[in-house]
Amino acid sequence: MIFVLFLTFMTIKTFAAESDLYNFSWLDKDKEIYVLQNRKFKKQQRFFVSGGFGKTLSGAFVDSTSMQLRAGYFFSEELGAEFIYSSNSGEENDTAASVRNSNGGGSGSIPFRRIVNDYIGVMATWAPFYSKINTFNTILYVDWIFGLGFAKLNETNNGPEVRAGSPNPGLTIDESHTGLMWDVSTKFYINQSWSIRADINGILYQAAPARESGSESDQLYSNIDLTFAVQFDL
C-alpha cells in the first residue's frame, strides 16, 4: 500500500505539459525528437476550410447524402469556432416502398418521413485529445475534436399525406426548424496545411408529429450525417 501511494504521488509530480522543457542533449544533434506532449502540427490562431461528402445515418424511410462546407478558427490548440453548411439530397428508400405495398396491392400504410434539404450552423469546438499512431513505421498525427452549437434546418415531409389517410406522395410541406447541433471529428494530418477528417454531426430539433396539427405537442427528431472531408489550414 505504501509503494502504491508513493508511485501515485510521483506520477502526479512528474506530469508534463506540452510547454515543459525536455533535454535530449545526449542524443545526436541531427535527430528530431517528438515526445507525446509535443505537437508537430499546430492549429492555434489559424483559419481553416474543408469540403466533404457523406451519408445520412438517420431516417428509416429515406436514403440521403450530404455535401458539406466548413470554415473555422482555433483561438488556441484546444478551443475554436466552426461554421458549417450542408446541402442534402434524399428520397424514399425500399423500406418506405415496402410499407406502402405491405398489403400486396399498393394500398398499405403510409410511411411518415422527413427529407432534409439543407442546414446551416455554428459551433464552439474543443480539441482535448492529440495522439500519435505508429503504423508500418509511419507516424500518424491525429486530433479528436468535439463541437456543440446551433443550426437551422430546412426539410420536406409528407405530413399532409399521412393526415389525409390516402397514398399521395405529392402531398408534402416544407418546414424550417432551429435545433441543437453536435459534432465528433477525427482529423488526420498529412502536413501542416492539409489534413483528412471524418465527422459525425447531428441536429436535434422539435417538430409537429405527422398526425392532425395541434392535436399533439411537438416531438424530438434528429438528423445525423457521417462525412469525410479534405481540410486546408491557412
N, C-alpha and C positions, 0 to 999 in steps of 0.2 A: 504493500500500500504506500509506504514511504517513497519507494522507487517510482511508482506511477505518478504521485503528486510532484515529485522532483522533475520528472520528464515533462509533465504538463506545464509546469512553471517555466522551464527552459524553452519550451516550444513557443509559449506566449512571448517571452522576452526576445526571441530571435526572429519574430515576424519581420518580414522585409517588404517594403513597398517599392513601386517602380522607380521612385526618385532616390532611393537609397544608393549608396556608393558600393561598387563591387571592385575589388582589387585582384586583377588577374596578371600582375606584372611578371609572374614566374612562367607564364606561357609565351609562346612565340609571338613577337610583336606584330607579325603579319596576319595572325589569325583573328577572325571576327568572332566574338563570343556573345551569345544572346542567352540570358537566363530567362526563366519563365516570366518574371515580373516585367521584363523589358519588352516594349513593343517595337517591332521592326517597322511597322507601318502606322503612321499617325493620322488621326482624323480630327483632332482638335482645331477649331477655328477654320474649318474647311467646308465649302459647299459641295453638294453632290446632286447628280441627276441620274435616273435609271429608267429603263423601259423593259417591260416583260410581258409574258404571255402565260396563261394558266387556265385552270378549270374550276368551275363552281362545285363545291362538295355538298352543298345543302340543296333541298328541294327534291322530294321523291319523284315528282311527276315532270321534272324539267331537266334537260341536258343543256348546259350553258358553258360558255367560255368567257374569259376575261382578258382584256388588254389594258395594262396599267402603265401610267407615267407617275414617277415620284421625283420630288425635289426636296432638299432639306439642308440643314446646317447643324454642326456639332459645336456647341459652346465649349465643351471640354471633351475628354476621352470617354466620359460616361453619359453626359446629358446633351440632348439636342432636340430639334423640332423637325417635323416632316409633313409635307403636303402630298396628297395622293389624289389622282383622278383615274377612274376605271370606266372603260366602255365595255359593257357586257352584251352578249348575244345568246339568246336561248330559244328553245322550242319544246313542245311537249314530247316526251320520250315514249318508248314502248310500254312502260308501266302504265302511263296515262291511257294509252290506246287500249290496253288490256282491260282497264277499269271501264272504259266506255263501251267495250264489246263483251262485258262479262256475261251477258245473257246469250251470247252467240248470234244475236241478230242485230247488233248495233244499238240496242236500247238499254244498255247497262247504266251504271251510276255515272255521275258527273264528277270528275276529279277537280278539286279546287287547287289552283296553282298560281303562284306569283312569279312573273318573269322580270328579273331586274334588268333595266336598260342601261343605267349608269349611276355612279355615285361620286361624290367629291368630299374630301375630309381633311382634317388637320389633326396631328397627334404630337404629344410630347414623347420623346424616345429616351430610353435608358439602356445603356450597354454595360452591364456589370461584369460580364464574363469575357475574357480574352484567352484563347487557347492556341496551342501549337500541336499539330498532329504529324508524327513522323511516319510516312507511308512510302515503302520501297525506296528508302534513303532520300526521300524528298519531304521537306517540312512544309506543311500547310498551315497558314495563319488564319485564324477564324475568330470572328466576333459574333456574340449572341446578343441580339437587340430585341427589346420589348417596347411596344408603343401603346398609348392609350389616348383617346381623344373623341371627337365628334364628327359625324358625317351626315350629309343629306343624300338620300337615296330615292331614285325615280324607278317605279316599277309599273307593270301592266298585269292585272289579274282578271280572272273570269268570274268575279263575284256576281255580276248581273245574270250570267248564265246559270249559276248554281241557284240563285234566288228564283229565277223563272221556272226551274224544275224541268226544263226541256233542253235536250242537247242542241247547242248552237255556239260553236267555238268563236263566232264573230262577236258575241256579246261580251265585251271586255270594257274595262275602265282603267284610266291612267291615274296613279296616285303618287304623292311625294311624302316622304317621312324623314324625320330627324332622329338619329339614334346614336348609341354609344359604339365607338369603333375601338377594336383592339388588334394588336399585331404581334406576331412572333417571327423573328427573322434570323437566319444564319447567313453570315457574309464571309465568303472565301476570297482571300486576297490573291490576285495574280501579280500585281506590283503596286506601287504607291498610288497610281491613278486608276487602275482598272480592277474590278472585282466581280464575282458572280454571287448572287444572293437568292435564297429561297425564302418565300414569305407565306405564312398562313395568316390572313386577316379576316376579321368578321365584323359584322354590323348587327347590333341588337336593337330592334325598334318595335314600337307598338302600332297596331293597325286593327281596323274593324274586322271581325270574322266574316266568313262567307255568307252566313245566314242573314235574315232580314235586318236591314240597317236600323240601328237604335235599339234592337231587341236585346243585345248583349254588350257588355263592356269590351274595350279593346283587349286584344291578346298580344303576347310577345311572339315575334317572328325573328328569324336570323338569316343572314346571308354570309356564307363562308367561302372564300376563294383561296386556292393554292396556286401560286405563281412562281415562275423562275425568271430572273432578270439579269441584265448586264448593267453594272453601275460604273459611272465615271466620277471620280473625285477631283474637283477643280483645285 
